[in-house]
Amino acid sequence: MGPFIPAAAGDRTQPFDPAAPWPGTDHLGASVLDGLLDGGWGIVVTAAAATALAYLVGFPIGLAAASTRRRWVDEVLMRPFDLLLALPSLLLMLLLASIAPPTPWMLVLIVAFVNLPDIARIVRAAALEAAHRPAVEAMWLQGEHPWRIATVHTARSILPTAAADAGVRLVGAFYLVAAASFLGVGAGPEASDWAVMVDVNRGGIFLSPWGVVLPAALLVALSVGLNLLFDRLLNRREPA
């Protein structure tokens, strides 16, 4: 909500000015408070967009692999993902970023692509049991369309599992976006971004530490907060 909170934007002064009002100035002499208010929005939006895109592509792929009656279709859909899973996610992201233009939308595509193999495999594993239940076999014998069986019956049965995994994926995407921003992938050094603030201000940590300490603390708080939020939502029980 930081961008909607009015802040008194003062003139730029000396970088890492110890005499400036708390919480001090950054490497450009701008107020650290302004950067803190604006720096969380980009990370949250990028991570949410990447997670949504990854599920938009990975969910139907995993569902199709689990529902098909042709083994070769399952192999064609899932074996490329096994190869991608052999690479660490951060390394894969850096490899893709090295050949792609450094823009926020490209970062969304990269983070979504990195999460795609895990999502497809989890959806497939969750849907395998549901796709071979007696009720589904009866639908096949009655001549129901395969895609109708997959979307109406199988997809509904795995929605709780997909919702639980989506929460984990969102936190993981947040970590990847923060790491990418810290490494200079996606967001430039002039961007209002908490991870970028940690990177560009660390050179003056002994002069004005708040430019590093506060955004790092907010990154940790957002990560823990997202985990607690999804734990509460997923562990909520109906009253007896």
N, C-alpha and C positions, 0 to 999 in steps of 0.2 A: 504493500500500500504506500510505499515511500514516495513514488512520483506524485501522489495526490496530496501529500502533506506539504504545505507552503514552508519554504525555508528562506531565511534572509541571506540572499546571495551577495556576498561582499566582493570587493575588488581583490584581484590576485596580489599576493604579497610574496615575501621571500619563501622559497621552497623549504619545507620542514622547519618552519619558523617556530621556535620554542615559546616566543612571546605572543603568538596568536591565540585567540580565544579557543577554549577546548571544543573539539578534539584536535585542533591544530590544522596545519596545511599539508598538502601532498607534495609530490615531486615537481609539480608545476606551480605551486604556490596557491592552489585553489583550496577551498574549504573541504576537509575530510567529511564533514557532515553532509554536504551536498552529494558527494560520491556514495556515501552510505545509503542515503534515501533513494537514489536512482539505481544502485548497483544490483539489487536483487531481482528486479523485474525481468531482465533479459535472461537470466539463468533459468528461472521458473518457466517462462514461456517456451524457451528452447527445449528444455527437458520434457515438458508436457507435449509439445508438438511432435518431438521425436518418438515418444512412447506411443502416441496415438497413431502415427504413421506406421510404426513397426507392427502394431497390432492390426492395423487395417490391411496390411499385406500378409503378415505371418499367420493370422488366425485362419483365413480360408485355405492357405497352403497346408497347414497342419490338419485341418478338418478334412480336406480332400485326401491327404495321405492316409488318414485313419479310416476313412469311409470307403475307399476304393476296394473293389474285388479283384483288381489286377495288380499283382505284386510288382511288376515292372514300373507301374505308375508311382508306387510308393518309393521305389529305389531312385527313380529319376528326380522326384521332388526332394527327397531328404538327403541323399548322399552328398550333394554340394555343400549342404549346411554342416555335415560332419567335417569336411575339409576346413571350413571357416572356423569351426570350434577348436581346431588344433592350434590356432593362433590366439595369443592373449588379446583381450578386447582393446586394451590401451595401445598395444603395438599395431593392431589392425587399424585403429583409428588414425594413428600417426602416419601409417603407410598411405591410407586413403587421402589424408589431408595434404600429404606431400605432392600429390598429383592433381589436387583440386584447388580451385580459387578460394582464398580465405574469406568467405562471406558467412553471415549468420545462417542463411538458408542452406548453404552447403553443409554447415555444421549439423543442422537438423537432419539432413539426408544421411550424413556419415554416422551419427549416433543411432539413427533408426536402422541403418544397415548392420551395424555392429550388434544390435539387440535382436535382429531378425532371426538368426539361427536358433537361439535359445527359446524364443517365443514359439516358433514353428514346432520344435521338438516337444515342448511342454504341452502344447495344444494336442499334438498327435498322441502323446502318451495318455493324456486324460480322455481323449475321445475313443481310443481303441476298445476299451471295455464297453462303452455305451454303444458303439457302432456294431457290436456283435451280440447284443442281447436278443432273447427270443422274439421280443416284439418287433425289433428291427428286421430279423430274419423273416418274420411273417409279412412285413411290408414288402420285402424283396420278392417273396413268392406271389404276392398279390399284384405285382407289376408297378409299384409306386416308382416315381421318378427318383433316381439316385440323389440328385441335388436337393430334392424336397425332403428326402429322408435325412440327409446330412444337416440341413438348415433347421428343419422343424423339430426333429427329435434329438439328434446327437448334439447339436450346438446348444440347445437349451439345457441339457444335462451337465454340460461342462462350464456353464457360465460362472458358478461360484469359484471354481478353480482358476478360471481366467481372470476373475476380478481380484483374487488374492495375488496372482502373479503380476497383474498390472501394477499393483502397489509396489511390489518389489522392483519391477522394471523402472518405475518412475524414479525411485530413489537411486537406482543404478545409473539411470540416464543423467540424473542430477550430478552424480559424482563424475561421470565422463565429461559433461559440459564444463564443470568447474575445473577439472584437470586440463581440458583443452584450452580453456581461457587462460589458465595459468601458464601454459606452454606457448601461448600466442597463436592458437589455431581458432579461427572463427572471429573472435573479437580482437580488434586492434589495441595497441597500447593506450590510445586516447579514449577508449570506450569506458562508459560508466558500468563497471562490472566488479563484483566483490573479489573474484579470483584475480582479475587483472590488477586491482588495487594492491593485493598482497604482493604480486610480482613486481610492479613498478615502484612501490614504496619501500621495499625491503632494504634498499641501499641506504635509507635514512632512518632505519629502525632505532638507532641509538640517539638520534636527534629528536624525532617525533614518532614514537612507537605506535600511536593510536591509528595511524594510517595502515598498519599491518595487523595489529592486534584485533581491532574492532571488526574489520571485514572477515578475518579468519574466524572469529568467534561467531559471527552471523552465519557463516557457511556451516559450521558445526551445529549451531542451533537449528538451522533449517533442515539439515539432514536428520538429526535426532527427532525433530518435530514431525517430519513426514513419516518416519518409522513409527512413532507413537500414535499418530493419527490413524494410519492404516491398521496397526495392531488393534486399536480400539474399535474401529469399524468392523473388522473381520472377526473379532472375538466377542462381539456383542451378542448376547443371548436373549431370546424372547422370554418375557415373563411367564411364569408357570400359571 
